[in-house]
Amino acid sequence: MENKINVEELLKAFVFEGELENVIQLHDGHINNTYRFDFRTEDGRLNRYLVQELNTYVFKDHEGLMNNVMGVTAHMQKKVAEYGGDTGRECLCVYPATDGKPFYIDGEGRCWRCYNFIYDTHSCQCVDSAETFYNAAKAFGKFQQMLADYPIDGLTETIPNFHNTVSRFADFKKAVADNLSGRADTAKEEIEFVLAREKDCSVLLDLLDAGKLPLRVTHNDTKLNNVMFDNETNEGICVVDLDTVMPGLSLYDFGDSIRFGANTAAEDEKDISKVSLSLEFFKAYTEGYLAAAGKSLEKEEINQLAFSSKLMTLECGMRFLGDYINGDTYFKTAYPEHNLVRCRTQFALVADMEKKMADMEKIVADCCKELGI
């Protein structure tokens, strides 16, 4: 069902070039409502804009979030211009509202923002080839590289402790202790799987505290569909959906990409014998990521790439299992055991990564050698 919007109000809220021809609601995202506004100029040019309603139920601090987005996109625009790239296609640009703010609050209290439309691109919903995964990795690596010198102090933490694995483990233990749904007895093996890996949860944070890992700008939602691919070359040219950009570890983004893209099975595959880590896809992503970001990373970040893949997978499975025990209050489910199935898939992937960790670390080392890092 189409979401009703006050087009006339939005036309006054932002500055658009041309006469409005069309408004189309896009349905790619699950959080925000997004529309494409098409305008025609007097000389016949077509100008397209993305106008988006920010979900303020999910993102309660819209000012902090948009300040993050404004700062990061302005920094990236400058970087792209410095190397002679196309600032209209290689990074997002926020068009301020007529009052100068990076957002507009309409008469119903809804929060709106306006972005440039990235022409001649497409998004992918799943990893269909090693080449696609490599191209996505280069895009996320380039994102990391361009923001390597961004001042972290200027960023708001829009979702506190989002990838704080020690905090996530504490939340999990509380879920087990409270057992709000009475389901804990049906997941004893899965609970033990997590408890046996408690020490893993503090590895990266201990390295951060010791000054061996730097805080950086992190995307925190490095799924494939947050990269826009060029229609002709299929190269990843622009990273989008910057709502969860905040301070964090570069390893969070890398590890979550592997968790999502290098699994040989779906996230909710019931037959865990189908679940494994594709070393081919892990290699493709590692090559692409290091080709773009490698020389801006510190040694310990590179050393922990393989481990971060396991950790982010463990964290995700822990969250699925905790939600199952809490009574499915966070993740949407299609059937009562959905979150239990999801956590089993993640844990099967963790177990396979543990078996292949030496191979993963060798792939990282070989990539560094080939790239001269």
Secondary structure, 3 states (H helix, E strand, C coil): CCCCCCHHHHHHHECCCCEEEEEEEECCCCCCEEEEEEEECCCCCEEEEEEEEECCCCCCCHHHHHHHHHHHHHHHHHHHHHCCCCCCCCCCCECCECCCCCCEECCCCCEEEEEECCCCEECCCCCCCHHHHHHHHHHHHHHHHHCCCCCHHHCCCCCCCCCCHHHHHHHHHHHHHHCCCCCHHHHHHHHHHHHCCHHHHHHHHHHHHCCCCCCEEECCCCCHHHEEEECCCCCEEEECCCCCCEEECHHHHHHHHHHHHCECCCCCCCCHHHCCECHHHHHHHHHHHHHHHHHHCCHHHHHCHHHHHHHHHHHHHHHHHHHHHHCCCCCCCCCCCHHHHHHHHHHHHHHHHHHHHHHHHHHHHHHHHHHCC
